[in-house]
């Protein structure tokens, strides 16, 4: 089996988890684990070659990409802070699928593992402490 997901400095990839597929069917959102780097979010093409690196899941500015908007223009995800046993804080973010920017979603005090609808702007996410599922419309205003 050929490794088409190159890790840092040619390191082999340990685990690849598919998160979502872009509406064009040509790009895929993946979570990738490499021992030397940790877990990060990657957009790959149909051949498995990296198109954009959306960043590490942990650390300052971390981002775990979990879903793609119905129009394919944005990736949603979250950044969670935990104490090893419990999630202490988790914010939902919207990111550019080319990896140029990410911003927190306003008016969601705490959210985890967002998923987008295949039709329209609808998003569901979990409140990590209670397990309550919220559903609403995601509105991205270009400024």
N, C-alpha and C positions, 0 to 999 in steps of 0.2 A: 504494500500500500504506500503510495507516494504521499508525503507530507506537503500539502499545498498551503498550510497555514504557518508561515515562518514565524518563529519566536524571535525575541531580541538576540542579536548577534548569532543568528542561525540556530538557536536553541530549539529543541523539539517541543512540540505542543503536547501537553498531557491530556487535556480534556477540552472538547468543543461541544457547546450546547446551543442548538438553534433556538432563537427567541421569537422571530417573526420573519415574514417575507414581505418585501415591498410590493405594492400593487402592480408594478411593471413585470413582476416575476423574474427580473434579472438580477436583483440584489437581495441579500439575506442579512438579517441582524443576528449576530452570534455573540455568545459569551465564551471567552477563550481563557484557559488556564495554562500558564507556563510557570514552572517552578521558580525560575529566576526573576520573574516579574510579578506574578500573582494573577488575579482575574481581571480581565478588561473586556470592553465592548468593541466589537469590530463589525464593519459593514464589508461584506465580500460579494464578488460577482458570481455568476453561474459556475465558473471554473474553480471557485474557492480562493481566488486571489484577493488580497486586501484592497479595498477601495478607500476606506476611511477608518481611522482609529479614533473612537469616541472617548477614550480614556479609561483609566483604572477604576475599578469598583470601590476601592477603599482609599483613605487618605484625604487630605485637604482637596476639595474640589472633585471628589469622587463622583462617579456616575455609572449606574447599572442600567443600561438600556434594556427595555422590556417589550416595547411595542412600536409599531409604525402607524402613523395616521392614515386614514383612508385614501387621502390624496398623495401620500408618499413624500410630502414636503417636510415632515418633522418626525423625530423619534422622541418618544416619551420614556422616562425612566425615573430612577430615584437615587438618593444618597442617604443611606442609613448609618446611624451611629449606635453602637451597642456596647454593653459592658461584658460581653462574652456569653451571657445567658439571655439577656433581654434587650430589645430595641429601645433605646432611650429617646431617639429622635429620628425622623425620616421625612425628607422633603421630596416632592415630586418636581421633576425638571422637564423642560422641552428643549430639544437640541436640534441643531442643523445636522442632517445626515452626512454632510461632508466633514464634520468635526470642527467647524470654525467657531461655534458658540453654543452655549447652553444657558438657560435662565430658569429660575424657580417659578413654579406656577403660583400665582397669587391666590389668596383666599382659601388655601388648603393648609391648615396649621400642621397637620401630620398625615402623611400618606405613604403607602408602600405598594410595590408591584403593580403599577398602573398598566392597564390593557385598553387599547383602542378598539372601537367598533370597526368593522369592515365597510360600513356604510355610515356616512355622516360624521359629525364631530364628537361622538359620544365616547366617554372614557369611564371605566370602572377602576376603583382602587380600594385597597384595604386599609383600615385603621389598625396598625399593628398591635396596640395594647388591648383593644376590645374585639378585634376580628370583624367589626362591622364593615360591610361593603357599601361603598358610595358609588352612585352613578350620576353623571352630569355631562354637560357639553363643554368641550375644551375650545376656547376662543383664543386664537393667537393674533394679536394686533401688531402689524408691521409698523415700526417707527423709524 
